[in-house]
Structures are given as structure tokens and as C-alpha cells.
Amino acid sequence: MPERNIIASNSMIVLLGKMGQVMEACKLFNEMDEKDMVSWSALISGYEQNGMYEEALVMFIEMNANGMRLDEVVVVSVLSACTHLSIVKIGKMIHGLVIRIGIESYVNLQNALIHMYSGSGEIMDAEKLFNGSHNLD
């Protein structure tokens, strides 16, 4: 079989995730010689989109342990997993990480944080974020 490049493999992981074939996406991910932030994000998003929230969190922890750079796309997926699992404590830790790495100004990320806080009954935190996000595009 010809060697796949990382862009083609990442595209296949995204497609398999959207088709609900997450185990096939995971198999492909594990077979990749080289993985980038997009590879990790694609698999985490696939898990989250298919209701495999715990797997998404485990993969996020592994991604972080491997020193991969985080971006707002992967964090939105992980916050969604936290919301569905009702584990606001981890969501708050991720919120702190978001602030430390300086990606808190993305609108989709702000929305995911507001949803996480409001969904867990942390209305004051959700309101504080909402009121502070009026300048975001």
C-alpha cells in the first residue's frame, strides 16, 4: 500500500468521524507515523461528535502529554465533552489553560464556555463570560 501523507490521513480521520466510523478513524490515527495537532483534533472531534465523550477527554489528556499545541477547535470539542459528562471541574481547569495559552478570545470558544457553565448551573460564571464577550466578533 502506498504511504499516506499526513494531510490525506487527517482528512480521512475527519471523514470517518463524520460518518460515525470512529473506530476506523482511531485505527488510522494509530497507524500514522507522524501526527500533528490536526490529527489529534480530528480524532477528538470525531469522538465528541459521536457521543464518545470519555474517549475525547482521554485523547485530549494524551495529546497534552505528548506536548501538542492546543487550539480553539480541540478545546471546543473537549468543553462539549465536559458539558455532556457534567464535569465542570475539568471544564474549569481547561478554561484556566485557555487563559494561560491566550486563546480565550475566540467566539466559538467563548460560546462553549458559556454553554458549559450555564449547563452545569454555574450561571454567574456564564453571565460573567457573556458580559465580557460583547467585543468579540
Salt bridges, closest charged atoms under 4 A:
GLU122 OE1 - LYS92 NZ 3.42
